[in-house]
Amino acid sequence: MSGAGEGGDESAVSSTGGHAPAPSATDGHAPALPAIDGDESALLTRAGHDPSFTLTDGSERAPATEAEDELPYSEKAGDEPASAPNAENESALAAQAGDDPVPAHHRRIRSFVTRAGRTSPAQQRARDTLGDRYVVPYVDRPLDYSRLFGREAPVVLEIGFGMGAATAEIAEAHRDVDFLGIEVHSPGVGALLKLVGESELTNLRIVEHDAVEVIERMIAPTSLAGVLVWFPDPWHKARHNKRRLIQPAFVSMLAGKLKADGFIHLATDWEEYAVQMLDVLGNETGLLNRAEGFGSAENGLLTRPVTKFEKRGKRLGHGVWDLVFGRQVR
Ligand SMILES: C[S@@+](CC[C@H](N)C(=O)[O-])C[C@H]1O[C@@H](n2cnc3c(N)ncnc32)[C@H](O)[C@@H]1O
């Protein structure tokens, strides 16, 4: 399990909920990008370099494999997000169940299985030059967005950005919005950092940690303009359905993080998961469907680009379902 961010300057992490003024020094790591304050650069120093900043609890870490996934989101392991379990991952899960000293009823079921993955030299370079600045360490206190981004702007959270191409696209198209991307797949973080550098994006930060814990601990109530969950792992086998991210308790937590006019935008290419999503969001009293049934790729703030996993789903002949729900203040 990742530890809280002891060590780094966590000035962007609010303990009071109040907004502290944005500090003003620079750190000079990436001259191509506009300067970011010194507090923030200190805040961001741990992620990506500190071995204590682990991505998962380790017990679910599965070995890299060249085997194809057995699921529709299959691709060779390595440069792809860990999406759904293959045979090796399943045995890793089984081994974990046997070895884990934590009683089963106390273990949290995670929506991902991490693999070693392959980080390319270019992704590694991006991590080395931009990681300190753009990867936010996991901590157990709410983030202060105005300190983190150095301005007041709507904040949109994306869960599971994969290799980050769609994330970079929306961040570039909406420079007046600040984006916080959460992903556990290390090469994906490197890939998005590379795009951040190429497009000189300043309105994007990354947390490399389990989104459930990040949202629980680092996101203040009623603070988000929007939440994007595009093509989450479908975990299509009945015995794996419990790993799906979109479950009532998680959605209820998400709803509580939205501002009064905030939205949640989900998309999937797995029909049965789409139906589950509609049911779960439809039964969340803190949310109201903005469409009759399924919606469209537009969520009122931005239009969802075609994502990598959407392309894959289409190649496999799948449909695509979007859901856009707004916050309903009770
Ligand atoms: C199927 S991929 C979709 C990637 C991207 N959104 C797209 O459409 O191309 C799902 C991603 O969610 C990530 N993921 C799953 N559960 C997560 C969690 N609890 N926290 C952070 N990332 C998670 C996986 O690592 C994977 O990269």
Ligand as a Chemical Component Dictionary entry (heavy atoms), coordinates in Angstrom:
data_LIG
# 
_chem_comp.id                   LIG 
_chem_comp.type                 NON-POLYMER 
_chem_comp.pdbx_formal_charge   0 
_chem_comp.three_letter_code    LIG 
# 
loop_
_chem_comp_atom.comp_id 
_chem_comp_atom.atom_id 
_chem_comp_atom.alt_atom_id 
_chem_comp_atom.type_symbol 
_chem_comp_atom.charge 
_chem_comp_atom.model_Cartn_x 
_chem_comp_atom.model_Cartn_y 
_chem_comp_atom.model_Cartn_z 
_chem_comp_atom.pdbx_ordinal 
LIG C1  C1  C 0  -9.123 -0.157 -20.223 1  
LIG S1  S1  S 1  -8.014 1.080  -19.774 2  
LIG C2  C2  C 0  -8.730 2.547  -20.520 3  
LIG C3  C3  C 0  -7.715 3.621  -20.743 4  
LIG C4  C4  C 0  -8.249 4.904  -21.399 5  
LIG N1  N1  N 0  -9.250 5.559  -20.582 6  
LIG C5  C5  C 0  -8.768 4.653  -22.778 7  
LIG O1  O1  O 0  -9.996 4.733  -22.971 8  
LIG O2  O2  O -1 -7.956 4.365  -23.659 9  
LIG C6  C6  C 0  -8.427 1.318  -18.061 10 
LIG C7  C7  C 0  -7.318 1.985  -17.281 11 
LIG O3  O3  O 0  -7.748 2.223  -15.960 12 
LIG C8  C8  C 0  -6.654 2.030  -15.078 13 
LIG N2  N2  N 0  -7.207 1.747  -13.758 14 
LIG C9  C9  C 0  -8.030 0.741  -13.412 15 
LIG N3  N3  N 0  -8.360 0.828  -12.128 16 
LIG C10 C10 C 0  -7.726 1.930  -11.636 17 
LIG C11 C11 C 0  -7.674 2.533  -10.355 18 
LIG N4  N4  N 0  -8.354 2.039  -9.315  19 
LIG N5  N5  N 0  -6.926 3.633  -10.202 20 
LIG C12 C12 C 0  -6.240 4.153  -11.254 21 
LIG N6  N6  N 0  -6.252 3.631  -12.499 22 
LIG C13 C13 C 0  -6.991 2.522  -12.680 23 
LIG C14 C14 C 0  -5.890 0.877  -15.696 24 
LIG O4  O4  O 0  -4.546 0.857  -15.281 25 
LIG C15 C15 C 0  -6.043 1.164  -17.179 26 
LIG O5  O5  O 0  -4.983 1.941  -17.657 27 
# 
loop_
_chem_comp_bond.comp_id 
_chem_comp_bond.atom_id_1 
_chem_comp_bond.atom_id_2 
_chem_comp_bond.value_order 
_chem_comp_bond.pdbx_ordinal 
LIG C1  S1  SING 1  
LIG S1  C2  SING 2  
LIG S1  C6  SING 3  
LIG C2  C3  SING 4  
LIG C3  C4  SING 5  
LIG C4  N1  SING 6  
LIG C4  C5  SING 7  
LIG C5  O1  DOUB 8  
LIG C5  O2  SING 9  
LIG C6  C7  SING 10 
LIG C7  O3  SING 11 
LIG C7  C15 SING 12 
LIG O3  C8  SING 13 
LIG C8  N2  SING 14 
LIG C8  C14 SING 15 
LIG N2  C9  SING 16 
LIG N2  C13 SING 17 
LIG C9  N3  DOUB 18 
LIG N3  C10 SING 19 
LIG C10 C11 SING 20 
LIG C10 C13 DOUB 21 
LIG C11 N4  SING 22 
LIG C11 N5  DOUB 23 
LIG N5  C12 SING 24 
LIG C12 N6  DOUB 25 
LIG N6  C13 SING 26 
LIG C14 O4  SING 27 
LIG C14 C15 SING 28 
LIG C15 O5  SING 29 
# 
